[in-house]
Amino acid sequence: MCATNASCTDWNDQLRCLIKAFGHRNWVLVADSAYPMLASPGVITLVTDTDHIEVVRQVLDAIEASPHLRPIIHLDAELMHVAEDEAPGITTVRQQLNQLLNGKEVRRVLHEELIHRVDEAARLFQVLVLKTTLTLPYTTVFFELDCGYWDADREHALRERIM
């Protein structure tokens, strides 16, 4: 298992090792520092002590370098409604995320729904949570991993042929 591999000594090494093992239905979360440590046995939580945007960038790079994976990116729907005067710096983080995720499909889903989906996934599949130094609410980036070489349209066509 990569998590105990001596060559995987820091969060970035662990990420790159796990991405090789991960496949469709695994999740990678880049979370703010207050994100809870989930109790499901399928969850690996790593404290990165690194800037949030940098961790998101590293996760994107690792996924994009993996031809077997395609990310489905989710953001908390609440993020767009957090006021700057309530959370100073939130506007800058939103702008940085928008720039980094520009051109990618991003789904905005209520936070509690995303937590529920991650919890359900963790019952059968591994979830990696990378906690960052960010202290702003609703900034978690949820990467639901999908197959990089097979998509829903092909799956649907296959199922039609089988029936």
C-alpha positions in Angstrom: 0.0 0.0 0.0 1.4 3.4 -1.0 0.6 5.0 2.4 3.2 2.8 4.1 5.7 2.9 1.2 9.0 4.5 2.3 9.2 6.4 -1.0 6.0 8.3 -0.1 7.3 10.6 2.6 5.2 13.7 2.2 1.7 14.5 1.1 2.7 15.2 -2.5 4.5 11.9 -2.8 1.5 10.2 -1.2 -0.9 11.9 -3.6 1.2 10.8 -6.6 1.4 7.2 -5.3 -2.3 7.0 -4.5 -3.4 8.6 -7.8 -1.7 5.6 -9.6 -3.8 3.2 -7.5 -7.0 5.2 -7.6 -9.7 4.7 -10.3 -13.3 5.6 -11.0 -15.3 6.2 -7.8 -12.4 7.3 -5.6 -12.4 10.9 -4.4 -9.7 13.4 -3.6 -10.7 16.4 -1.5 -8.6 19.6 -1.0 -10.1 20.9 2.2 -9.7 24.0 4.5 -8.1 23.5 7.9 -11.4 23.1 9.7 -12.6 20.2 7.6 -13.4 17.3 9.9 -11.4 14.2 10.1 -13.8 11.6 8.7 -14.3 8.4 10.7 -14.9 6.1 7.8 -12.2 3.5 7.4 -11.9 4.3 3.7 -10.7 7.8 4.3 -7.1 8.8 4.4 -6.5 12.3 5.8 -3.2 14.1 5.3 -2.3 17.5 6.8 -0.4 19.3 4.0 0.7 22.5 5.8 0.5 24.0 2.3 -1.4 26.8 0.6 -4.9 25.7 -0.6 -4.5 26.9 -4.2 -1.2 25.2 -4.5 -2.6 21.9 -3.3 -5.5 22.2 -5.8 -3.0 22.8 -8.5 -0.9 19.8 -7.5 -4.0 17.5 -7.5 -5.1 18.8 -10.9 -1.6 18.2 -12.3 -1.5 14.6 -10.8 -5.0 13.8 -12.2 -4.3 15.3 -15.6 -1.0 13.3 -15.8 -3.0 10.1 -15.3 -4.6 8.9 -18.5 -6.8 6.4 -16.6 -8.5 9.2 -14.7 -10.9 12.1 -15.4 -12.0 14.5 -12.6 -15.5 15.5 -11.9 -15.0 18.7 -9.9 -17.4 19.8 -7.3 -17.5 23.0 -5.3 -19.7 24.0 -2.4 -22.7 26.0 -3.7 -22.4 28.1 -0.6 -19.0 29.5 -1.7 -20.5 31.9 -4.1 -22.6 33.5 -1.4 -20.0 34.0 1.4 -19.6 37.7 1.9 -16.1 39.3 2.0 -17.0 41.2 5.2 -17.9 37.9 6.9 -14.8 36.0 5.6 -12.0 38.4 4.6 -10.0 37.0 1.7 -12.9 34.9 0.3 -13.1 37.0 -2.9 -9.5 36.4 -3.6 -9.8 32.7 -3.1 -12.9 32.5 -5.3 -11.0 34.4 -8.1 -8.0 32.1 -7.7 -10.2 29.0 -7.9 -12.1 30.3 -10.9 -8.8 31.0 -12.7 -7.3 27.6 -11.8 -10.5 25.7 -12.8 -11.2 27.9 -15.9 -12.3 25.7 -18.8 -13.2 22.8 -16.6 -16.7 21.6 -15.8 -17.4 22.5 -12.2 -20.5 21.4 -10.4 -21.8 23.5 -7.5 -23.6 21.4 -4.9 -24.7 22.1 -1.4 -22.0 21.3 1.2 -24.1 18.8 3.1 -25.0 16.9 -0.1 -21.3 16.6 -1.0 -20.4 15.4 2.5 -23.1 12.7 2.2 -21.8 11.6 -1.2 -18.2 11.4 0.1 -19.5 9.4 3.1 -21.3 7.0 0.8 -18.3 6.6 -1.4 -16.0 6.0 1.6 -18.0 2.9 2.5 -16.7 1.0 -0.5 -13.9 3.2 -2.0 -10.9 5.1 -0.8 -11.1 8.9 -0.3 -8.1 11.1 0.2 -8.6 14.3 2.1 -5.7 16.8 1.8 -6.1 19.5 4.5 -4.6 22.9 3.7 -3.7 26.0 5.7 -6.7 27.9 4.5 -9.1 29.2 7.1 -12.1 30.2 5.0 -15.5 28.5 4.8 -16.9 26.4 2.0 -13.6 26.3 0.0 -13.2 22.5 -0.2 -12.6 21.3 -3.8 -14.1 17.8 -4.3 -12.5 15.7 -7.1 -14.7 12.7 -7.8 -12.6 10.5 -10.0 -14.0 8.9 -13.1 -12.6 6.7 -15.8 -10.3 8.6 -18.2 -10.8 6.2 -21.2 -14.5 5.4 -20.9 -17.4 7.8 -20.5 -21.1 7.8 -19.7 -22.1 7.9 -23.4 -20.1 4.8 -24.3 -21.4 3.0 -21.1 -25.0 3.8 -22.1 -24.4 2.6 -25.7 -22.9 -0.6 -24.3 -25.8 -1.2 -22.0 -28.2 -0.7 -24.9 -26.4 -3.3 -26.9 -26.5 -5.8 -24.0 -30.3 -5.3 -23.5 
